[in-house]
Amino acid sequence: MQNPFDLAQPLAYQRWRDAKLARQPHQASDLIVDVADPRALSAPEREALLQCCEVANMAIYRSPVVSEDKAIPIQLARQLGLHQLDGNWLADEDGISPIAVAAPTGERTAFIPYTNRPIKWHTDGYYHPETRPIKGMVLHCVRPARRGGDTALMNHEMAYIALREANPEWVRALMAMDAMTIPARLDDDGMARPEQAGPVFMVDALSGQLHMRYTARTRSIVWKDDATTRDAVAFLADFLAGDSRHFFRLRLEAGMGLVCNNVLHDRAGFNDDPQAPRLLYRARYLDRLDRPTTGALTP
């Protein structure tokens, strides 16, 4: 069986690499798909989003729907094959996380997504166990910040290609089951989340596609202590700190959103309008995007 992620199959990798690079978008605008209503996609709109995600693992939808409606990301996700919503502990009861600057009191205020500070390159849920990876995500913008808060995106397959082209042994190191460890998180009642060790790159068993688990942060993370892993991590950090043609930077405006197979992303710091603070809805899934085989479509 041909497996481009098997280091013993260089020809399979080269064919996969060449096909991927030939189809990648050239600029952020290539990712944008205009839709009338993300809650009720037409068949062409849905196909355009899925085709973009098939090529780049992500798409940006742009719509005139600017209502403060938490059903938007869930209804959009269902139409794109995402059903297993991951309701993390900071999400609301419906499984949706309102990403906004948190009030001075409460649990959210201690976590950087709920501040106005910049966030380094990462994939969502990098602290999850390997048995519960976040594969898909929708990030819907209700209101942008007054200034800043731009998003940078990168197809994680491009990071894999850069690493493998530089040194295949670095890929091997980052596919080790103990490559990256997130220490246990403790709260006042004891252990809130156990230590999580796992690979950076792995192959999804259901789809055969590449999945990535990564954070560029340097605190609350432990890398395997060997020379090859250290060199691989340093290369990846330098690569993400550079200016690759595969980086896409844009500002999500009201009615816009990201749908993706948990690609690498970061966020710039921002300043809010106190009367209309920045608000995004985030839905994270244990599924990858796929073409659903059932369900009605809008003609």
TORKOL-4160 file (C-alpha; in steps of 0.2 Angstrom, whole numbers, padded with zeros to 4 digits, m for minus):
299
<pt num="1" X="0000" Y="0000" Z="0000"/>
<pt num="2" X="0007" Y="0017" Z="m0005"/>
<pt num="3" X="0010" Y="0028" Z="0011"/>
<pt num="4" X="0018" Y="0045" Z="0008"/>
<pt num="5" X="0021" Y="0047" Z="0026"/>
<pt num="6" X="0031" Y="0031" Z="0027"/>
<pt num="7" X="0050" Y="0036" Z="0027"/>
<pt num="8" X="0053" Y="0019" Z="0018"/>
<pt num="9" X="0043" Y="0025" Z="0003"/>
<pt num="10" X="0051" Y="0040" Z="m0004"/>
<pt num="11" X="0043" Y="0039" Z="m0021"/>
<pt num="12" X="0026" Y="0039" Z="m0013"/>
<pt num="13" X="0031" Y="0054" Z="m0003"/>
<pt num="14" X="0038" Y="0063" Z="m0019"/>
<pt num="15" X="0022" Y="0060" Z="m0029"/>
<pt num="16" X="0011" Y="0066" Z="m0014"/>
<pt num="17" X="0022" Y="0081" Z="m0011"/>
<pt num="18" X="0022" Y="0087" Z="m0029"/>
<pt num="19" X="0004" Y="0085" Z="m0031"/>
<pt num="20" X="0001" Y="0095" Z="m0015"/>
<pt num="21" X="0013" Y="0109" Z="m0019"/>
<pt num="22" X="0006" Y="0111" Z="m0037"/>
<pt num="23" X="m0012" Y="0114" Z="m0030"/>
<pt num="24" X="m0008" Y="0125" Z="m0015"/>
<pt num="25" X="m0016" Y="0143" Z="m0014"/>
<pt num="26" X="m0005" Y="0158" Z="m0018"/>
<pt num="27" X="m0013" Y="0171" Z="m0007"/>
<pt num="28" X="m0026" Y="0172" Z="0007"/>
<pt num="29" X="m0040" Y="0178" Z="m0005"/>
<pt num="30" X="m0039" Y="0161" Z="m0013"/>
<pt num="31" X="m0046" Y="0153" Z="0003"/>
<pt num="32" X="m0062" Y="0164" Z="0003"/>
<pt num="33" X="m0078" Y="0157" Z="m0002"/>
<pt num="34" X="m0094" Y="0168" Z="m0002"/>
<pt num="35" X="m0109" Y="0161" Z="0005"/>
<pt num="36" X="m0127" Y="0168" Z="0007"/>
<pt num="37" X="m0130" Y="0160" Z="0024"/>
<pt num="38" X="m0118" Y="0148" Z="0032"/>
<pt num="39" X="m0132" Y="0139" Z="0041"/>
<pt num="40" X="m0140" Y="0134" Z="0025"/>
<pt num="41" X="m0127" Y="0131" Z="0011"/>
<pt num="42" X="m0131" Y="0129" Z="m0007"/>
<pt num="43" X="m0124" Y="0114" Z="m0015"/>
<pt num="44" X="m0111" Y="0124" Z="m0025"/>
<pt num="45" X="m0106" Y="0134" Z="m0009"/>
<pt num="46" X="m0103" Y="0118" Z="0001"/>
<pt num="47" X="m0094" Y="0110" Z="m0013"/>
<pt num="48" X="m0083" Y="0125" Z="m0015"/>
<pt num="49" X="m0079" Y="0125" Z="0004"/>
<pt num="50" X="m0075" Y="0106" Z="0003"/>
<pt num="51" X="m0064" Y="0108" Z="m0012"/>
<pt num="52" X="m0054" Y="0122" Z="m0004"/>
<pt num="53" X="m0052" Y="0111" Z="0012"/>
<pt num="54" X="m0047" Y="0096" Z="0001"/>
<pt num="55" X="m0032" Y="0106" Z="m0006"/>
<pt num="56" X="m0027" Y="0117" Z="0008"/>
<pt num="57" X="m0035" Y="0109" Z="0024"/>
<pt num="58" X="m0045" Y="0125" Z="0027"/>
<pt num="59" X="m0056" Y="0138" Z="0019"/>
<pt num="60" X="m0063" Y="0155" Z="0024"/>
<pt num="61" X="m0081" Y="0158" Z="0022"/>
<pt num="62" X="m0088" Y="0176" Z="0020"/>
<pt num="63" X="m0106" Y="0180" Z="0023"/>
<pt num="64" X="m0118" Y="0194" Z="0027"/>
<pt num="65" X="m0125" Y="0185" Z="0042"/>
<pt num="66" X="m0119" Y="0195" Z="0057"/>
<pt num="67" X="m0131" Y="0190" Z="0070"/>
<pt num="68" X="m0125" Y="0184" Z="0087"/>
<pt num="69" X="m0130" Y="0166" Z="0084"/>
<pt num="70" X="m0121" Y="0152" Z="0092"/>
<pt num="71" X="m0130" Y="0140" Z="0080"/>
<pt num="72" X="m0120" Y="0146" Z="0065"/>
<pt num="73" X="m0104" Y="0136" Z="0068"/>
<pt num="74" X="m0114" Y="0120" Z="0073"/>
<pt num="75" X="m0125" Y="0121" Z="0058"/>
<pt num="76" X="m0111" Y="0125" Z="0046"/>
<pt num="77" X="m0101" Y="0110" Z="0053"/>
<pt num="78" X="m0115" Y="0098" Z="0050"/>
<pt num="79" X="m0116" Y="0102" Z="0032"/>
<pt num="80" X="m0097" Y="0098" Z="0030"/>
<pt num="81" X="m0097" Y="0082" Z="0039"/>
<pt num="82" X="m0092" Y="0087" Z="0056"/>
<pt num="83" X="m0103" Y="0080" Z="0070"/>
<pt num="84" X="m0093" Y="0074" Z="0085"/>
<pt num="85" X="m0092" Y="0091" Z="0094"/>
<pt num="86" X="m0078" Y="0092" Z="0108"/>
<pt num="87" X="m0086" Y="0101" Z="0122"/>
<pt num="88" X="m0070" Y="0106" Z="0132"/>
<pt num="89" X="m0071" Y="0112" Z="0150"/>
<pt num="90" X="m0071" Y="0130" Z="0146"/>
<pt num="91" X="m0084" Y="0129" Z="0133"/>
<pt num="92" X="m0102" Y="0133" Z="0136"/>
<pt num="93" X="m0115" Y="0120" Z="0139"/>
<pt num="94" X="m0119" Y="0118" Z="0121"/>
<pt num="95" X="m0100" Y="0114" Z="0117"/>
<pt num="96" X="m0097" Y="0131" Z="0109"/>
<pt num="97" X="m0083" Y="0142" Z="0116"/>
<pt num="98" X="m0086" Y="0161" Z="0115"/>
<pt num="99" X="m0068" Y="0168" Z="0112"/>
<pt num="100" X="m0068" Y="0185" Z="0120"/>
<pt num="101" X="m0058" Y="0194" Z="0133"/>
<pt num="102" X="m0064" Y="0186" Z="0149"/>
<pt num="103" X="m0070" Y="0195" Z="0164"/>
<pt num="104" X="m0057" Y="0198" Z="0178"/>
<pt num="105" X="m0064" Y="0184" Z="0188"/>
<pt num="106" X="m0068" Y="0166" Z="0183"/>
<pt num="107" X="m0058" Y="0151" Z="0176"/>
<pt num="108" X="m0056" Y="0158" Z="0158"/>
<pt num="109" X="m0046" Y="0173" Z="0163"/>
<pt num="110" X="m0030" Y="0162" Z="0166"/>
<pt num="111" X="m0030" Y="0156" Z="0148"/>
<pt num="112" X="m0022" Y="0166" Z="0134"/>
<pt num="113" X="m0037" Y="0164" Z="0121"/>
<pt num="114" X="m0048" Y="0173" Z="0133"/>
<pt num="115" X="m0036" Y="0188" Z="0133"/>
<pt num="116" X="m0031" Y="0201" Z="0120"/>
<pt num="117" X="m0013" Y="0195" Z="0120"/>
<pt num="118" X="m0005" Y="0187" Z="0104"/>
<pt num="119" X="m0005" Y="0168" Z="0103"/>
<pt num="120" X="0009" Y="0159" Z="0095"/>
<pt num="121" X="0008" Y="0146" Z="0081"/>
<pt num="122" X="m0002" Y="0130" Z="0087"/>
<pt num="123" X="m0015" Y="0117" Z="0083"/>
<pt num="124" X="m0030" Y="0117" Z="0093"/>
<pt num="125" X="m0031" Y="0104" Z="0107"/>
<pt num="126" X="m0012" Y="0100" Z="0107"/>
<pt num="127" X="m0014" Y="0095" Z="0125"/>
<pt num="128" X="m0028" Y="0081" Z="0121"/>
<pt num="129" X="m0023" Y="0063" Z="0122"/>
<pt num="130" X="m0019" Y="0054" Z="0106"/>
<pt num="131" X="m0036" Y="0045" Z="0107"/>
<pt num="132" X="m0046" Y="0061" Z="0107"/>
<pt num="133" X="m0037" Y="0072" Z="0094"/>
<pt num="134" X="m0046" Y="0088" Z="0088"/>
<pt num="135" X="m0047" Y="0085" Z="0069"/>
<pt num="136" X="m0059" Y="0099" Z="0063"/>
<pt num="137" X="m0063" Y="0116" Z="0069"/>
<pt num="138" X="m0075" Y="0131" Z="0064"/>
<pt num="139" X="m0071" Y="0148" Z="0070"/>
<pt num="140" X="m0085" Y="0161" Z="0067"/>
<pt num="141" X="m0082" Y="0179" Z="0069"/>
<pt num="142" X="m0097" Y="0189" Z="0076"/>
<pt num="143" X="m0087" Y="0205" Z="0079"/>
<pt num="144" X="m0069" Y="0209" Z="0075"/>
<pt num="145" X="m0058" Y="0219" Z="0087"/>
<pt num="146" X="m0056" Y="0238" Z="0085"/>
<pt num="147" X="m0038" Y="0236" Z="0080"/>
<pt num="148" X="m0028" Y="0220" Z="0078"/>
<pt num="149" X="m0032" Y="0202" Z="0081"/>
<pt num="150" X="m0027" Y="0196" Z="0063"/>
<pt num="151" X="m0026" Y="0177" Z="0060"/>
<pt num="152" X="m0011" Y="0168" Z="0052"/>
<pt num="153" X="m0014" Y="0151" Z="0044"/>
<pt num="154" X="m0004" Y="0137" Z="0037"/>
<pt num="155" X="m0008" Y="0120" Z="0030"/>
<pt num="156" X="0001" Y="0109" Z="0042"/>
<pt num="157" X="0006" Y="0098" Z="0027"/>
<pt num="158" X="0017" Y="0112" Z="0021"/>
<pt num="159" X="0026" Y="0111" Z="0038"/>
<pt num="160" X="0028" Y="0092" Z="0036"/>
<pt num="161" X="0035" Y="0095" Z="0019"/>
<pt num="162" X="0048" Y="0108" Z="0024"/>
<pt num="163" X="0054" Y="0097" Z="0038"/>
<pt num="164" X="0055" Y="0081" Z="0028"/>
<pt num="165" X="0064" Y="0090" Z="0014"/>
<pt num="166" X="0077" Y="0097" Z="0027"/>
<pt num="167" X="0080" Y="0080" Z="0036"/>
<pt num="168" X="0069" Y="0065" Z="0035"/>
<pt num="169" X="0076" Y="0060" Z="0052"/>
<pt num="170" X="0068" Y="0075" Z="0060"/>
<pt num="171" X="0051" Y="0069" Z="0054"/>
<pt num="172" X="0055" Y="0052" Z="0062"/>
<pt num="173" X="0059" Y="0060" Z="0078"/>
<pt num="174" X="0043" Y="0071" Z="0078"/>
<pt num="175" X="0032" Y="0055" Z="0074"/>
<pt num="176" X="0039" Y="0047" Z="0090"/>
<pt num="177" X="0025" Y="0043" Z="0103"/>
<pt num="178" X="0035" Y="0053" Z="0116"/>
<pt num="179" X="0041" Y="0068" Z="0106"/>
<pt num="180" X="0030" Y="0081" Z="0114"/>
<pt num="181" X="0024" Y="0080" Z="0132"/>
<pt num="182" X="0011" Y="0093" Z="0140"/>
<pt num="183" X="0013" Y="0092" Z="0159"/>
<pt num="184" X="m0002" Y="0089" Z="0170"/>
<pt num="185" X="m0012" Y="0104" Z="0174"/>
<pt num="186" X="m0017" Y="0106" Z="0193"/>
<pt num="187" X="m0031" Y="0116" Z="0201"/>
<pt num="188" X="m0036" Y="0118" Z="0218"/>
<pt num="189" X="m0044" Y="0101" Z="0219"/>
<pt num="190" X="m0029" Y="0092" Z="0212"/>
<pt num="191" X="m0025" Y="0086" Z="0195"/>
<pt num="192" X="m0037" Y="0094" Z="0182"/>
<pt num="193" X="m0029" Y="0086" Z="0167"/>
<pt num="194" X="m0016" Y="0072" Z="0167"/>
<pt num="195" X="0001" Y="0073" Z="0158"/>
<pt num="196" X="m0001" Y="0070" Z="0139"/>
<pt num="197" X="0013" Y="0063" Z="0129"/>
<pt num="198" X="0012" Y="0060" Z="0110"/>
<pt num="199" X="0019" Y="0063" Z="0093"/>
<pt num="200" X="0019" Y="0080" Z="0083"/>
<pt num="201" X="0014" Y="0072" Z="0066"/>
<pt num="202" X="0003" Y="0056" Z="0065"/>
<pt num="203" X="m0007" Y="0048" Z="0052"/>
<pt num="204" X="m0026" Y="0048" Z="0055"/>
<pt num="205" X="m0031" Y="0030" Z="0055"/>
<pt num="206" X="m0048" Y="0033" Z="0047"/>
<pt num="207" X="m0043" Y="0044" Z="0033"/>
<pt num="208" X="m0025" Y="0040" Z="0030"/>
<pt num="209" X="m0022" Y="0059" Z="0031"/>
<pt num="210" X="m0009" Y="0069" Z="0040"/>
<pt num="211" X="m0013" Y="0076" Z="0057"/>
<pt num="212" X="m0002" Y="0088" Z="0067"/>
<pt num="213" X="m0001" Y="0092" Z="0086"/>
<pt num="214" X="0010" Y="0106" Z="0090"/>
<pt num="215" X="0012" Y="0122" Z="0100"/>
<pt num="216" X="0026" Y="0135" Z="0098"/>
<pt num="217" X="0025" Y="0140" Z="0116"/>
<pt num="218" X="0040" Y="0137" Z="0127"/>
<pt num="219" X="0031" Y="0136" Z="0144"/>
<pt num="220" X="0021" Y="0120" Z="0150"/>
<pt num="221" X="0029" Y="0109" Z="0137"/>
<pt num="222" X="0042" Y="0096" Z="0137"/>
<pt num="223" X="0051" Y="0090" Z="0122"/>
<pt num="224" X="0060" Y="0073" Z="0121"/>
<pt num="225" X="0078" Y="0076" Z="0126"/>
<pt num="226" X="0088" Y="0069" Z="0112"/>
<pt num="227" X="0098" Y="0079" Z="0099"/>
<pt num="228" X="0087" Y="0074" Z="0084"/>
<pt num="229" X="0071" Y="0080" Z="0092"/>
<pt num="230" X="0079" Y="0096" Z="0098"/>
<pt num="231" X="0086" Y="0100" Z="0081"/>
<pt num="232" X="0069" Y="0096" Z="0073"/>
<pt num="233" X="0060" Y="0107" Z="0085"/>
<pt num="234" X="0072" Y="0121" Z="0082"/>
<pt num="235" X="0070" Y="0120" Z="0063"/>
<pt num="236" X="0051" Y="0120" Z="0065"/>
<pt num="237" X="0052" Y="0135" Z="0076"/>
<pt num="238" X="0063" Y="0145" Z="0064"/>
<pt num="239" X="0052" Y="0140" Z="0050"/>
<pt num="240" X="0037" Y="0146" Z="0058"/>
<pt num="241" X="0046" Y="0162" Z="0063"/>
<pt num="242" X="0050" Y="0166" Z="0045"/>
<pt num="243" X="0040" Y="0171" Z="0030"/>
<pt num="244" X="0035" Y="0156" Z="0020"/>
<pt num="245" X="0024" Y="0158" Z="0005"/>
<pt num="246" X="0012" Y="0146" Z="0013"/>
<pt num="247" X="0008" Y="0158" Z="0027"/>
<pt num="248" X="m0009" Y="0167" Z="0025"/>
<pt num="249" X="m0013" Y="0182" Z="0035"/>
<pt num="250" X="m0030" Y="0190" Z="0036"/>
<pt num="251" X="m0043" Y="0198" Z="0047"/>
<pt num="252" X="m0059" Y="0189" Z="0050"/>
<pt num="253" X="m0073" Y="0202" Z="0049"/>
<pt num="254" X="m0091" Y="0200" Z="0055"/>
<pt num="255" X="m0100" Y="0186" Z="0046"/>
<pt num="256" X="m0083" Y="0178" Z="0041"/>
<pt num="257" X="m0076" Y="0162" Z="0048"/>
<pt num="258" X="m0063" Y="0148" Z="0046"/>
<pt num="259" X="m0067" Y="0130" Z="0043"/>
<pt num="260" X="m0052" Y="0118" Z="0044"/>
<pt num="261" X="m0044" Y="0101" Z="0047"/>
<pt num="262" X="m0035" Y="0109" Z="0063"/>
<pt num="263" X="m0022" Y="0118" Z="0053"/>
<pt num="264" X="m0008" Y="0128" Z="0061"/>
<pt num="265" X="m0013" Y="0146" Z="0066"/>
<pt num="266" X="m0009" Y="0160" Z="0077"/>
<pt num="267" X="m0017" Y="0177" Z="0082"/>
<pt num="268" X="m0010" Y="0194" Z="0084"/>
<pt num="269" X="m0014" Y="0204" Z="0099"/>
<pt num="270" X="m0028" Y="0217" Z="0098"/>
<pt num="271" X="m0037" Y="0232" Z="0106"/>
<pt num="272" X="m0055" Y="0231" Z="0109"/>
<pt num="273" X="m0069" Y="0243" Z="0107"/>
<pt num="274" X="m0077" Y="0243" Z="0125"/>
<pt num="275" X="m0094" Y="0245" Z="0117"/>
<pt num="276" X="m0092" Y="0231" Z="0105"/>
<pt num="277" X="m0079" Y="0219" Z="0110"/>
<pt num="278" X="m0071" Y="0206" Z="0099"/>
<pt num="279" X="m0081" Y="0190" Z="0099"/>
<pt num="280" X="m0079" Y="0173" Z="0090"/>
<pt num="281" X="m0087" Y="0157" Z="0092"/>
<pt num="282" X="m0076" Y="0141" Z="0091"/>
<pt num="283" X="m0082" Y="0124" Z="0088"/>
<pt num="284" X="m0070" Y="0109" Z="0089"/>
<pt num="285" X="m0073" Y="0092" Z="0082"/>
<pt num="286" X="m0066" Y="0074" Z="0083"/>
<pt num="287" X="m0070" Y="0073" Z="0064"/>
<pt num="288" X="m0061" Y="0078" Z="0049"/>
<pt num="289" X="m0071" Y="0088" Z="0035"/>
<pt num="290" X="m0079" Y="0076" Z="0023"/>
<pt num="291" X="m0093" Y="0076" Z="0010"/>
<pt num="292" X="m0109" Y="0070" Z="0020"/>
<pt num="293" X="m0118" Y="0056" Z="0011"/>
<pt num="294" X="m0135" Y="0061" Z="0019"/>
<pt num="295" X="m0144" Y="0076" Z="0023"/>
<pt num="296" X="m0154" Y="0089" Z="0013"/>
<pt num="297" X="m0146" Y="0102" Z="0003"/>
<pt num="298" X="m0152" Y="0119" Z="m0002"/>
<pt num="299" X="m0154" Y="0120" Z="m0021"/>
